[in-house]
Amino acid sequence: MNIVVLVKQVPDTATERKLRAADNTLDREASDGVINELCEYAIEEALQLKEKHGGEVTVLTMGPDKATDSIRKALSMGADKAVHLNDDALHGSDALQTAYALAQALRTLEFDIVVMGSESTDARTGVVGAALAEYLGLPQLTLAGKVDVDGGAIKIQRQTDYGYDVVEAALPAVVSVVEKINEPRYPSFKLIMQAKKKPVTKLDLAGAGIDAAKVGLANATTTTVDFAAAPPRAAGVIVKDEGGGGAQIAEFLAEKKFV
């Protein structure tokens, strides 16, 4: 079984994230880059599928040069090889353009399942998985909390507000996972050393067959018109309960439209 897991490098959520004044895009140099949290769950699920069914796991990343660090982290978790889609013309691509570019890159690979996180912490659009499946003409199984593969069929438990739905499809398919699906493993020292020797294939627009007119900031279907820094947090309100504390709290909640 050939499994491709999509991995995105995002700014560390523990640091302040900034936009670039020059073009209103995310300033990825302003903070350290880390693997998107939900991507780690996708990596773990891909590895578990490999351990159960055999085959290999390929990491696919779209990002600038510094995304190499996240690729090596994914390889050190146990993935077999990686593909890095990297081209300056991709800068500023929105979610739909990203899905298109990833679909083109995937067409250069052989795969049975594409596994990815359900959203990223930098944009939180949550639409790339569905758009990717549409571009590829494949079934989409989203918000998976459990994945089972049986021969040429795949079945997931799709997380919902009331529990879960069971969704089935034929392979190949695109699957997005939620954080409750597993517990990502920590790379061992042995795997960290092995990761340095694992192959990483570089792809640019030409190599992936990507039309330059369909990607990049100038061709984006969505855009950030303006932005401003968040105002400093105001001092909190202290309620001293002298018999009417409950009523004051209720009034405060009603004023903020929480109740």
Sequence and secondary structure as in RCSB ss.txt:
>XXXX:A:sequence
MNIVVLVKQVPDTATERKLRAADNTLDREASDGVINELCEYAIEEALQLKEKHGGEVTVLTMGPDKATDSIRKAL
SMGADKAVHLNDDALHGSDALQTAYALAQALRTLEFDIVVMGSESTDARTGVVGAALAEYLGLPQLTLAGKVDVD
GGAIKIQRQTDYGYDVVEAALPAVVSVVEKINEPRYPSFKLIMQAKKKPVTKLDLAGAGIDAAKVGLANATTTTV
DFAAAPPRAAGVIVKDEGGGGAQIAEFLAEKKFV
>XXXX:A:secstr
 EEEEE  EEE TTS   B TTTS B TTSS EEE HHHHHHHHHHHHHHHHH  EEEEEEES GGGHHHHHHHH
HHT  EEEEE  GGGTT  HHHHHHHHHHHHTTS  SEEEEES  TTT    HHHHHHHHHT  EEEEEEEEEEE
TTEEEEEEEETTEEEEEEEESSEEEEE GGG       HHHHHHHTTS EEEE HHHHT  GGGSSGGG SS   
                SS HHHHHHHHHHHTT  
